Amino acid sequence: MNGITVTFDCKNKFRAPTWGLVDLFKWKVLSKQLGGGIDYIQEFKNAWVRFNKQNIRAAAQKQRLPAELIAGVCWIEVAGDPNFIDRVAFIARLIDWSGPSIVDKTLTQTSPPEKTSFGSVSMQLRTAAHTLGLNPADLSLLQLTQLASCLEYDAFNIDIVARHLRQLANQDGFTGEINRDQVRIIGARYNRGSALTLDAIRKNTSYGDFIVSNWNHYSQLLW
């Protein structure tokens, strides 16, 4: 660690209800007739986007992106595994990686703490750090913990996701008004990673295609 000074602004403490074990049970175990199944998780996603529509619109305006693109990413990523699992994994990794560097490099059994994902719109700590222009290797464990805590608040989480989407758009030269074809590329790159070439991304844009095909639905959720 280089001892750099970093502060993370997540003063907005408002957040939508998070996905937990009860929600997982209703989704996976209860039938549609009993209020569970696919309808349950989809309605949770809908409610989460509705709750955060102002945060999504603000992030879209700030990053010059269609609000539906950000809403689509949020809708896809929200819910699934209970949120607390990330915190448990992070603590386990912090303990495993708390020794001298030579021990961490040779004897650790888990992934590095910065590879843990946080937030309802799940994002790895290292991706969040890079998005903020930081090198995750330069962050102390305390700073990683602070970043993880901030990602659990919706406004900060959505803002970082929007920044990341803008950076992905810039990577492929999409600097003007974003059209639907470009949304397909940006969405696919969000899902498949920034390392692939544009030609490679074009071979599978299913993630972005899903956003475009549900565009009107996301628009309605943002009203």
Wavefront OBJ file of the C-alpha trace (Angstrom):
o trace
v 0.000 0.000 0.000
v 1.227 3.508 -0.801
v -0.700 5.298 1.946
v -2.656 7.503 -0.449
v -5.436 9.657 0.985
v -8.842 8.719 -0.426
v -12.315 9.656 0.735
v -15.538 8.246 -0.662
v -18.652 10.419 -0.755
v -21.714 8.347 0.097
v -23.585 10.699 2.407
v -26.937 9.799 0.844
v -28.041 6.945 3.100
v -31.359 6.235 1.389
v -31.652 2.881 -0.294
v -34.264 0.474 -1.529
v -34.932 -2.753 0.351
v -32.172 -5.277 -0.322
v -32.582 -8.826 -1.570
v -32.322 -11.351 1.259
v -32.855 -14.984 2.179
v -36.630 -14.614 2.435
v -36.720 -13.185 -1.076
v -34.535 -16.022 -2.342
v -36.902 -18.533 -0.741
v -39.974 -16.943 -2.303
v -38.315 -16.860 -5.718
v -36.882 -20.364 -5.725
v -39.362 -22.335 -3.607
v -42.822 -20.781 -3.708
v -45.010 -21.251 -6.740
v -46.462 -18.410 -8.768
v -49.844 -19.125 -7.180
v -48.303 -18.545 -3.738
v -46.694 -15.270 -4.786
v -43.273 -16.626 -5.653
v -41.420 -17.747 -8.750
v -40.194 -15.601 -11.625
v -42.956 -13.033 -11.078
v -41.646 -12.345 -7.578
v -38.069 -11.545 -8.593
v -39.192 -9.508 -11.596
v -41.480 -7.388 -9.448
v -38.642 -6.889 -6.958
v -36.468 -5.636 -9.814
v -39.263 -3.344 -11.013
v -39.777 -1.917 -7.533
v -36.040 -1.333 -7.053
v -35.751 0.648 -10.285
v -38.894 2.653 -9.468
v -37.527 3.467 -6.003
v -34.254 4.694 -7.520
v -35.601 6.437 -10.616
v -34.371 9.850 -9.467
v -30.874 8.492 -8.803
v -30.892 6.810 -12.212
v -32.052 9.945 -14.030
v -29.468 12.090 -12.221
v -26.652 9.680 -13.077
v -27.815 9.497 -16.710
v -27.822 13.272 -17.074
v -24.411 13.555 -15.417
v -22.827 10.945 -17.687
v -24.767 11.872 -20.866
v -26.299 8.420 -21.167
v -29.865 7.244 -21.782
v -31.564 6.661 -18.439
v -33.016 3.461 -19.884
v -29.506 2.045 -20.354
v -28.665 2.531 -16.683
v -32.108 1.319 -15.609
v -31.668 -1.776 -17.769
v -28.317 -2.656 -16.213
v -29.805 -2.113 -12.743
v -32.847 -4.253 -13.561
v -30.707 -7.130 -14.793
v -28.185 -7.041 -11.941
v -30.446 -6.435 -8.927
v -31.532 -9.503 -6.891
v -30.356 -13.093 -7.207
v -27.849 -13.907 -4.466
v -28.651 -12.339 -1.054
v -26.671 -9.129 -0.534
v -25.169 -10.229 2.785
v -23.194 -13.009 1.057
v -20.822 -10.383 -0.368
v -20.073 -9.038 3.104
v -19.361 -12.540 4.440
v -17.047 -13.270 1.497
v -15.260 -9.940 1.970
v -14.583 -10.567 5.663
v -13.256 -14.059 4.900
v -10.953 -12.661 2.226
v -9.734 -9.839 4.486
v -8.735 -12.416 7.095
v -7.126 -14.687 4.527
v -5.135 -11.795 3.010
v -4.051 -10.156 6.285
v -0.595 -11.749 6.472
v 2.782 -10.682 5.065
v 2.837 -10.333 1.273
v 4.905 -13.483 0.807
v 2.250 -15.448 2.724
v -0.608 -13.814 0.839
v 0.970 -14.707 -2.497
v 1.705 -18.337 -1.696
v -0.689 -19.641 0.958
v -4.010 -17.813 0.570
v -7.024 -19.896 -0.455
v -9.435 -17.135 -1.484
v -9.553 -14.402 -4.105
v -8.112 -11.000 -3.112
v -10.539 -8.733 -1.191
v -10.689 -6.260 -4.103
v -12.336 -8.957 -6.244
v -15.376 -9.004 -3.948
v -18.528 -7.498 -5.421
v -20.783 -5.107 -3.517
v -23.989 -3.196 -4.074
v -27.456 -4.132 -5.240
v -26.066 -3.486 -8.726
v -23.140 -5.793 -8.084
v -19.674 -4.406 -8.844
v -16.223 -5.642 -7.893
v -14.254 -3.306 -5.631
v -11.364 -3.264 -8.108
v -13.714 -2.202 -10.926
v -15.184 0.538 -8.734
v -11.679 1.738 -7.839
v -10.564 1.811 -11.489
v -13.764 3.663 -12.391
v -12.836 6.327 -9.828
v -9.339 6.593 -11.310
v -7.699 4.695 -8.457
v -5.371 1.719 -8.386
v -6.945 -0.864 -6.048
v -3.444 -2.043 -5.117
v -2.821 1.398 -3.588
v -5.868 1.226 -1.299
v -5.548 0.064 2.284
v -7.887 -2.574 3.659
v -9.676 0.215 5.539
v -10.173 2.167 2.309
v -11.463 -0.953 0.536
v -13.886 -1.430 3.424
v -15.073 2.172 3.102
v -15.562 1.746 -0.645
v -17.496 -1.473 -0.040
v -19.741 0.312 2.448
v -20.417 3.126 -0.021
v -21.344 0.684 -2.787
v -24.129 -0.625 -0.561
v -25.897 2.740 -0.839
v -27.971 3.061 -3.972
v -27.063 6.609 -5.034
v -23.320 5.885 -4.881
v -23.778 2.438 -6.429
v -25.767 3.812 -9.371
v -23.355 6.709 -9.858
v -20.372 4.349 -10.117
v -22.249 2.055 -12.519
v -23.105 5.063 -14.705
v -19.492 6.274 -14.666
v -18.333 2.815 -15.685
v -20.861 2.725 -18.533
v -19.679 6.135 -19.738
v -16.078 4.917 -19.720
v -17.075 1.850 -21.720
v -18.925 4.076 -24.203
v -15.865 6.301 -24.556
v -13.679 3.243 -25.125
v -15.551 2.514 -28.356
v -15.723 6.167 -29.383
v -19.386 6.726 -28.471
v -19.001 10.317 -27.329
v -22.168 11.877 -28.756
v -25.816 11.027 -28.202
v -26.065 7.300 -27.545
v -28.313 5.382 -29.958
v -29.860 1.931 -29.533
v -27.167 0.126 -31.548
v -24.526 1.666 -29.319
v -26.532 0.613 -26.256
v -26.229 -2.983 -27.471
v -22.431 -2.621 -27.537
v -22.135 -0.792 -24.216
v -24.396 -3.297 -22.498
v -22.488 -6.239 -23.950
v -19.170 -4.726 -22.883
v -20.508 -4.133 -19.354
v -21.320 -7.829 -19.188
v -18.318 -9.248 -21.055
v -15.538 -6.845 -20.083
v -13.448 -3.976 -21.414
v -10.524 -6.126 -22.604
v -12.300 -7.518 -25.676
v -12.039 -5.839 -29.062
v -15.109 -4.210 -30.560
v -15.287 -6.953 -33.187
v -15.287 -9.594 -30.448
v -17.997 -7.747 -28.556
v -20.192 -7.572 -31.661
v -20.229 -11.377 -31.847
v -22.366 -11.562 -28.703
v -24.448 -8.560 -27.672
v -27.202 -10.524 -25.906
v -26.928 -8.471 -22.704
v -27.302 -5.214 -24.613
v -29.984 -6.747 -26.835
v -32.043 -7.546 -23.741
v -31.867 -3.918 -22.616
v -32.959 -2.633 -26.010
v -35.813 -5.145 -26.285
v -37.152 -4.019 -22.887
v -36.552 -0.293 -23.465
v -40.204 0.746 -23.143
v -40.552 -1.161 -19.889
v -37.593 0.673 -18.375
v -39.002 3.984 -19.603
v -42.250 3.278 -17.782
v -40.416 2.384 -14.563
v -38.607 5.748 -14.682
v -41.780 7.831 -14.913
l 1 2 3 4 5 6 7 8 9 10 11 12 13 14 15 16 17 18 19 20 21 22 23 24 25 26 27 28 29 30 31 32 33 34 35 36 37 38 39 40 41 42 43 44 45 46 47 48 49 50 51 52 53 54 55 56 57 58 59 60 61 62 63 64 65 66 67 68 69 70 71 72 73 74 75 76 77 78 79 80 81 82 83 84 85 86 87 88 89 90 91 92 93 94 95 96 97 98 99 100 101 102 103 104 105 106 107 108 109 110 111 112 113 114 115 116 117 118 119 120 121 122 123 124 125 126 127 128 129 130 131 132 133 134 135 136 137 138 139 140 141 142 143 144 145 146 147 148 149 150 151 152 153 154 155 156 157 158 159 160 161 162 163 164 165 166 167 168 169 170 171 172 173 174 175 176 177 178 179 180 181 182 183 184 185 186 187 188 189 190 191 192 193 194 195 196 197 198 199 200 201 202 203 204 205 206 207 208 209 210 211 212 213 214 215 216 217 218 219 220 221 222 223
